[in-house]
Amino acid sequence: MAGGKQTPRQRMIGILYLVLLGLIALNVPDSLLDAFKNIKISLDTSSANVAKGVQTTYTTFEATKLKEEPVRAKPILEKAQRASAIAKSLNDYVQSLRDQLVEEGGGINPDLNDVNARDNLDISPRIMITDRKADELKQKINDTRDQLRGLLTDKEKEGVNFSLNAEDPPKSAGITKTWQEAYFGDGIPLGATLTTLAKIQTDNKNAENEVVKKRY
């Protein structure tokens, strides 16, 4: 679930996140929950940095190309702004889920710098699976991916490989799980769910960045 061209740091965070998710089946010690928290913080920082980069791209374009070649530049700017609007819609939805889950989990504990009920195994399945929020999220992720790719020409799509997606994982040990069950179902602690949502936001911002850069 990351943008097409990730930095080595982003790739490392992604790999560590998947390793930690695999360890959940074994137990949920504080050290594992701390690791999820630290990844979440890194992902949020990465999202903020990419957002600044996108804004710089807009500012530079408006100060140069838009002034120098307004007729040619305006349609390019409008398409890039459309990409940002599409990505913002998904980001806002994911943020609303994060806010709801944090509230259900008793808010943020300043001593932990994490949600109070981060080890809770019931909140995520109830909200995301029983209340079908994960179904809605899956649809929004894949719709966002398709809409962003739809803004690119065939040539521009070359070399762009969004992993912003919500695809069902391959069968493991004879067990088949849906994307929803794998990331938000039984046995997934609240802390891990919040990290997954942070990762979706980062992947979404990276995908937006890829489209905006291609437009410019």
ZAFIPA-828897 format. One record per residue: y, x, z of N, C-alpha, C in turn. Coordinates in steps of 0.02 Angstrom, whole numbers, plus 50000, padded with zeros to 5 digits. Each point is the difference from the previous one (the first is absolute). Layout:
// ZAFIPA-828897
YXZYXZYXZ/...
END
This chain:
// ZAFIPA-828897
499415004150000500594995950000500625004350000/500065004749958500595004249999500295000149930/500615002749994500325000649935499645005049956/500215000349936499645004149952500015007450016/500565002750019500065007250012500165001250073/499495001350039500105001150071500105007450015/500395001350052500085006950023499375002050037/499885006550009499425002250039499994996850069/500584999350031500044997050067499774992849998/500224996349949499804993049994499244999449988/499735004449960499274999849988499625001550064/500255004850040499675001850062500014994050049/500574996650004500064994250043499504994649978/499964999049935499544994949975499275001550016/499815006349993499315001950014499854999350074/500475002350043499904999450072499944992750021/500414995849970499994992850015499304997149986/499715001749942499344997449982499465002750047/500065006350020499515002950047500034996350066/500604998850025500084996550064499744992949996/500124996749943499754993249992499244999850003/499685005249972499285000450003499735001150069/500405003250043499785001450069500044994050045/500344994849979500084994150042499334997150019/499525000349954499344997150014499665003350059/500205006150016499685003750054500304998150068/500665000350006500334998150062500764999949988/500374997950051500724999849993500335003550060/499925006550005500315003750056500765000649990/500355001750053500725000949996500195005349948/499595005249994500165005349953500014997349928/499544995449985499984997149933500614995549989/500164996150051500584995649994500655004049995/500035005750035500585004449994500065002749929/499435001549970500005002649931500264994849952/499784993750008500274994649958500754999350010/500225000450062500724999450015500395005549964/499755006250003500355005649970500024999349924/499454997549971500004998949927500504994649982/500034994750041500484994649987500715002750001/500155004250048500675003050004500145004249938/499515003949979500095004249940500104995749938/499634994549995500064995649942500694996749999/500234997850058500674996950002500545005149981/499915006250022500485005249982499995001349925/499395000149972499935001149928500334994549961/499904993750022500314994349966500765000650000/500275001950058500735000750006500255005549954/499635005449994500215005549957499994998049926/499474996449981499964997749930500564995149985/500154995650048500544995249992500675003549988/500115005450037500625003949990500015003149930/499415002349978499975002949933500144994949946/499744994050008500134994649951500744998449999/500304999550058500724998550003500425005549968/499805006250010500355005649968499954999649925/499424998049975499904999249928500484994749972/500054994450036500464994749979500725002550000/500195003350054500705002350007500185004949944/499545004649986500125005049948500064996749931/499544995449987499994996549935500644996049990/500214996550051500604995949994500635004349992/499995005950029500595004449996500035003949934/499435000449965499995003949938499844995649939/499374998449990499784996549940500334993249992/500074996450055500294993349995500735000349977/500345005250019500705000949980500065002949930/499545004649984500035003549935499734995849943/499454996450013499684996049948499834993050027/500504996050016499884993650033499554995249961/500074999749935499604995349960499265001850004/499845006449994499315002250003499745000050072/500435001750046499785001050069499904993550039/500394994949984499964993850040499314996950000/499664999249942499334997150001499505004350040/500095006549998499565004550038500104998950074/500634999550020500164998850071499714993350023/500074994949959499764993450018499254999850010/499635003649958499285000350008499805003750063/500365005450014499865003750061500144995850061/500554996349998500174995650055499484994550008/499724997849945499464995050004499405002950036/499845006349986499445003350035500135000250075/500615001750018500175000350071499954993250034/500204994749963499964993350028499284997850010/499575001849952499284998350006499705003650060/500155006450007499735003950056500284997550066/500624998050001500304997650063499664993650024/499814995749954499674993850019499355001450038/499605004749974499385001850034500155003550066/500485004650000500165003750061500214995250056/500424995149982500244995350051499424995850028/499534998149956499434996150024499575004250048/499875006149981499605004450043500355001150066/500665001049998500375001050062499964993950045/500004994049970499934994050041499334999750035/499485002449966499335000450031500005005050057/500315005749989500045005150052500364997350062/500544996649988500394997250055499594994850038/499644995749964499594994950032499455003250042/499675005049972499455003350036500245003750062/500585003249994500275003550058500174994950055/500294994449981500174994950049499364997450034/499484998649960499374997750027499685005250046/500155006349986499725005550039500425001950060/500484995950017500395001250061500605004549991/500205001249937500585004249988499845007550003/500525004049992499925007350001500065002750072/499515004050019500015003350065500385006649992/500585000850031500395006149990499645006350025/499564999250048499635005950025499495002349949/499704995249964499515001749948500335001449933/500614997249991500324999949935499544996649950/499684994750023499524996349960499954992950027/499674995649963499924993250022499564999950063/500174995650047499644999750064499254999149991/499824995049960499294998349992499695003549940/500145006449993499785003549940499255000449994/499634999450056499275000349997499684993149994/500414994749995499744993349996499614998949935/499414997150005499574999049941500014992849975/500394995650031500004993049982500614997849960/500575003250013500624997749970499995000749924/499805005849975499995001149928499544995249963/499364999250021499564995249966500264992850002/500314998250056500244993150007500574998649951/500495004450000500594998849957499855001549927/499675005649988499915002249931499414996649965/499464998650036499414997049969499974992550012/499994997950063499954992850015500604996149972/500605002750009500604996749974500135001749927/499565003949971500015001649928500625003849976/500335003550046500575004049980499795005849954/499405002650012499765005549958499884997749928/499784993849991499914997349933500674999849963/500504997650036500674999649970500285006949986/499885004650046500235006949991499675003249939/499354999149994499635002849943500304997649934/500144993549996500284997249939500695002949985/500415000750052500675002649991499995007449978/499545003950029499945007049981499835000749926/499494996449979499785000649930500514997149952/500344994650020500534997249958500575005049993/500185003250055500545005049998499825005849954/499395002450007499765005449957500074998149926/499764994049983500014997749930500724999249975/500434997350042500704999049980500355006749989/499875004850044500325006649991499755003449937/499354999749988499745003049939500264996449938/500124993550007500254996249944500715001949978/500355003550043500685002349982499995006449959/499415003149994499945006349963499744998949930/500225004249954499714999949933499325003450002/499624999349946499345003349998500085007550009/500505002949970500105007250006500185001950071/500434995950032500205001550068499434999350050/499514995949983499424999150045499555006150002/500055004349950499595006149998500185004550059/499515001950038500115004450057500194996350063/500094993449996500154996050059499364996650023/499795001650059499374997350026500124997150070/500284994050002500124996850065499344999150037/499985002250062499454997850042500244994850049/500574997049984500214994050036499554994449975/499484998750038499534994749979499634997550061/499634994749990499604997250054499314998349972/499645005349982499344999149969499465000450053/499484996049992499445000150046499675006949999/499835002750059499695006650002499284999749974/499735005749978499315000149977499524998650057/499404997749981499494998550050499825006450038/499944999550066499835005850042499424998250045/499485004249997499404998950041499734993049991/500034997649939499734993449985500454994350021/500595001550026500454994750024500594999449952/500144993949981500574998649957500544996450039/500615002849999500564996950034500564998849950/500384994750013500604998949960500555004850025/500525000749959500575004150021500274997450066/500044993550006500274996950061499595001950061/499344999449995499565001550056500025007450018/500035004249949499975007350011500605002550039/500594997149987500615002750030500274995950058/499784993750006500284995750052499494995950038/499365000849986499494995750028499755002150069/499414997650017499715001450065499945007450013/500185002150061499945007050020500615004249984/500514997049967500615003849983500524999050054/500185005350036500514999350053500694998749972/500414997050040500684998349978500385006249976/499925005650034500355006149981499825002249929/499374999249981499795001949933500294995249948/500024993650016500284995149954500745001549986/500375001850051500705001549991500095006349957/499555004750006500025005949958499844998349927/499524995649990499844997849932500604996749967/500354995950038500594996649972500565005049985/500075005150042500505005249987499825003749936/499365001149989499775003549940500144995949938/499904993550005500154995749943500745000449982/500425000150051500725000549987500185006649967/499685005450022500135006549970499765000249927/499414997349988499734999849932500454995849954/500254994650028500444995649963500655003649982/500285003650047500625003749987499885005649949/499425003350004499845005249951499934997149930/499694994049996499924996849934500684998149971/500434997350043500684998449978500355006349974/499945005450037500315006349981499765002449931/499354999349989499725002149935500304996049943/500074993550010500284995849946500745001649989/500375000650055500725001549994500115006649964/499615005150018500075006549968499834999649925/499494996049983499824999349929500554996549962/500324995150031500544996549967500595004649987/500115004950044500575004449994499815006549965/
END
